Amino acid sequence: MTSEYEDRRAKKRFNLAQAEYTDVCRREECVSISIKDISESGVRFWAQKEIPRDTLVMLNVNFFPVTFPIRSVIIWARSAEEDGFEHGAEFVNLPPEERALICTYLRELKE
């Protein structure tokens, strides 16, 4: 069953074989998250706390050997079956070199 969010997704999503653990920060507060899937335009992740819709956050992404923050906005949040919340975040003003890193990473996931 696809959700309304999956149906509207413009870019192909890639599920991660193993969840990537990182954090997302807004202002001075950081929350640990588990990235569930990623695309050229955003991510779906799980967190124990709900982050409100339209919140601007810095998502720390680890594409070994490089880790960099990606400015993102929370598009949706909902209660997860397990404890916590699922979120969808869209990348904002992504510089070309960071977009290229994400595209390279996604190509590696395909193989």
Sequence and secondary structure as in RCSB ss.txt:
>XXXX:A:sequence
MTSEYEDRRAKKRFNLAQAEYTDVCRREECVSISIKDISESGVRFWAQKEIPRDTLVMLNVNFFPVTFPIRSVII
WARSAEEDGFEHGAEFVNLPPEERALICTYLRELKE
>XXXX:A:secstr
   HHHHH  S  EEEEEEEEEEEEETTEEEEEEEEEE SSEEEEEESS   TT EEEEEEEETTEEEEEEEEEE
EEEE SSSSEEEEEEE S  HHHHHHHHHHHHHHH 
